Amino acid sequence: MRPKLLVLVLDGAADSPGIEKTSLSVARTPGLDELAQHAYAGFHYPIGPGKAPESDTAVLSLLGYDPEKYYTGRGPLEALGINVQIKEGYEVAFRANFATIDESTLEIIDRRVGRSLKTEEARELAKAVDGMQ
C-alpha cells in the first residue's frame, strides 16, 4: 500500500523579515503542532531561495509546472474560472481589482474594494469600465 501524502500549504503565513515575532510564532497551532510531530516537515522554495512567490506562481510550482515557462498571469486563469473563452492568438485577459479613491486627492483608500462588493455591484462596475480607452 502506498503511503498517504498530505501537502499543506500555509499560503500567506509568511511575515516581513526583521519583525520580532511573526504571526505564526504567536498563534495557537495545536493542529499544526500535532501534524508536525507525526510527519516529515520542511521548507520548500517554490520559486527559489530568497524569492517571495505570489500564491499563483507558488501553486503552479507545487503542481510541477515551471512558472517561468507556464505562468500566464492571473487574468487567463480567472477568465477560465468564470467560463470566459479566450481565443488563442487573438485575445488577452487582464485581471484588475476595483479600488476606492479619495476624489479630492486621487489617493487610494481601499485597493481591494471588490471583497465587499455584491456580485451585481461588481457586474455594474465591470460593465461601466468595459471598453474604456
C-alpha positions in Angstrom: 0.0 0.0 0.0 1.3 3.4 -0.9 1.9 5.9 1.9 -0.7 8.7 2.2 0.5 12.2 1.4 -0.8 15.5 2.5 0.7 18.7 1.2 -0.2 21.5 3.5 0.5 25.0 2.1 0.4 27.8 4.6 -0.3 30.4 2.0 0.0 33.9 3.3 1.6 32.8 6.6 4.9 34.5 5.9 5.8 37.8 7.5 8.2 40.5 6.6 11.8 39.8 7.8 13.0 41.8 10.7 9.9 41.8 12.8 10.4 40.5 16.3 7.5 38.0 16.4 5.7 36.5 13.4 2.0 35.8 13.3 2.9 32.0 13.3 5.2 32.3 16.3 2.4 33.8 18.5 -0.5 31.8 17.1 -2.0 28.8 18.9 -1.4 26.0 16.4 -2.3 22.7 18.2 -3.4 21.1 14.9 -0.3 22.0 13.0 1.8 21.0 16.0 0.2 17.6 16.0 0.8 17.1 12.3 4.4 18.2 12.6 5.1 15.7 15.4 4.0 12.8 13.2 5.2 13.8 9.8 8.1 14.8 7.7 8.2 18.6 7.5 10.4 21.1 5.9 10.7 24.2 3.8 10.1 24.4 0.1 11.2 27.3 -2.1 8.7 27.1 -5.0 10.4 29.9 -7.0 13.8 29.9 -5.4 15.6 30.7 -2.1 15.1 34.4 -1.2 12.3 34.9 -3.6 8.8 35.5 -2.2 6.3 34.0 -4.6 2.8 35.0 -5.2 0.1 32.4 -4.5 -0.5 31.6 -8.1 3.2 31.0 -9.1 3.8 29.0 -6.0 0.9 26.7 -6.6 2.0 26.2 -10.3 5.4 25.2 -9.0 3.9 22.9 -6.3 1.9 21.1 -9.1 5.2 20.5 -11.0 5.0 23.4 -13.6 7.8 25.8 -14.1 6.3 29.2 -13.5 9.0 30.8 -15.7 7.7 28.7 -18.6 4.0 28.3 -18.0 2.8 31.3 -16.0 0.4 33.5 -18.0 -0.7 35.8 -15.2 -3.9 35.5 -13.2 -6.1 37.0 -15.9 -6.4 33.9 -18.1 -6.9 31.6 -15.1 -9.7 33.8 -13.6 -11.3 34.2 -17.0 -11.5 30.5 -17.5 -12.8 30.2 -13.9 -15.9 32.2 -15.0 -16.2 30.4 -18.4 -14.8 33.2 -20.5 -13.3 31.6 -23.6 -10.1 33.2 -24.8 -9.2 32.8 -28.5 -5.6 31.8 -28.6 -3.5 34.4 -30.5 -6.4 36.9 -30.7 -7.3 37.9 -27.1 -5.6 38.9 -23.9 -7.1 38.5 -20.5 -6.1 41.0 -17.8 -7.0 40.9 -14.2 -7.7 44.0 -12.1 -9.1 45.0 -8.7 -11.7 47.6 -8.2 -10.5 50.3 -5.8 -12.0 53.2 -3.9 -10.2 56.6 -4.2 -10.4 59.9 -2.5 -11.8 62.1 -5.3 -10.1 65.3 -4.0 -6.6 63.8 -3.7 -6.9 60.7 -6.0 -5.3 58.7 -3.2 -6.3 55.0 -3.0 -8.4 54.4 0.1 -9.2 50.7 -0.4 -7.3 48.9 -3.1 -9.4 45.8 -2.8 -13.0 47.0 -2.6 -14.0 44.0 -4.7 -14.0 41.9 -1.5 -17.0 43.9 -0.2 -18.9 44.2 -3.5 -22.0 42.2 -4.1 -22.0 40.3 -7.4 -24.5 42.6 -9.1 -22.5 45.7 -8.0 -19.3 44.2 -9.4 -21.1 43.4 -12.7 -22.3 47.0 -12.9 -18.8 48.4 -12.3 -17.3 46.0 -14.9 -19.9 47.0 -17.5 -19.2 50.7 -16.8 -15.5 50.3 -17.5 -15.8 47.8 -20.3 -14.3 49.4 -23.5 -12.7 52.3 -21.7 -9.8 53.9 -23.6 
